[in-house]
């Protein structure tokens, strides 16, 4: 039987990790993720989870400890944000390259300089090409649900890759919401202990992460690409399994109103929720708008995205991070690439950068974006391909 | 229906706590909720706000609250110093910790067509708790003014959060504020 409790995003992630029977947690606290780490260390101290909490001196060490632990076959969790994720950068590639199925909670936060502790996606977008799977939650419930699913996805022998579950800093990490949590036994049934393929063991020594020059390095990278391609189906399988346990349906992406939408917003995370709220109002007014929310950003769900776009004529793609100097920002670049790849380059696209450093995006802002997208669908003309929402210029 | 509440107080007065307790009580009644602080660094003694959303339907909106239906002023020294009625929707409600009548507060706030309610939360807190901790009193006053959650649900939340005598005293505070809050209608 499920029970309903009030949890912030940070609390929801910590609660889920507690139920996932992790063996090792190595993490360093950083705003706005701090509470995640505090709670987990408390759970370990109280004996609520039988795990080793490694108190590290930096995020670089946190990931290093996680890599070592994961290679022994342990179930491993870490968490970070912003500068912490940036400091992990080197080790992120090692985790994916050594095929460590680490799960990481990230309370997304802006990067310095200037110093800012509020929510945006600069941190995770900076880690976009590290070979990690990336999931973005819209609310605390999704954060809870994806953590539990993430261990199963990452640890699947067809995948064996690390995964991050992202929540918008403060907006989700510090907001309490209604969360339906599973009983511990149900989580155990859904997620049995990890079955590692190869482990490091002093009794049977093996070499891991050896020097790998032009003769084999490329093949190793090709295998990572293969594993990410395999992960699409593994994610779908785990989603189906999770639905049978909970009744809550997940997929690579979620759509709202897309069956007849002329214009749509594509957004990650909590903003997709606000976009849905505005889309509901606009649809009541007879305007055909929709929302596409990729739950999974890496691997990018291009095939599902193209299906979801359907006959929509205009897409407004919202990015909460700047890819300085790029023609479009991260999410929009991927959307445009997917459209081109599937022969749908006639779909009109514009890119809206919003919410940097935690600036709020309001329903009024989103309504204006929808109206501009509808106007472009009607006239066939995109007025501005790259917009900055709510900035003083 | 979605109801949005803004809490005004000072850092250290338990504004986040009451914004969450209201949400937790509504959660027990089967509602959907959000409770969040003013995002960012916390500074003891500085004016702060907290927010609660309550709805019968799932809440998908995640922007901040600009036009609350209800404003609760926990710290009376903010009146006149902070624009507590900012963005309040027409026919909204103001529930304030204030030692004079709603009519007197109305003169200080000029709140257009909002309904104004006051309660002397400090006196209740000093009488029952013996300490100037008056955030929970405002919860009792609020639930009398508008039934966002059942009083019994709130009492359950308080008893769980503060087991033993502290909880019992806070329940007494809530009940007395519930009785004593006055409106200017």
Interface residues (C-beta under 8 A of the other chain):
Chain A: X4 X5 X6 X117 X118 X119 X138 X139 X168 X170 X171 X172 X174 X175 X176 X177 X178 X270 X271 X273 X274 X276 X277 X358 X360 X361 X362 X363
Chain B: X20 X23 X24 X27 X31 X32 X33 X34 X35 X36 X37 X39 X40 X41 X59 X60 X61 X62 X63 X64 X66
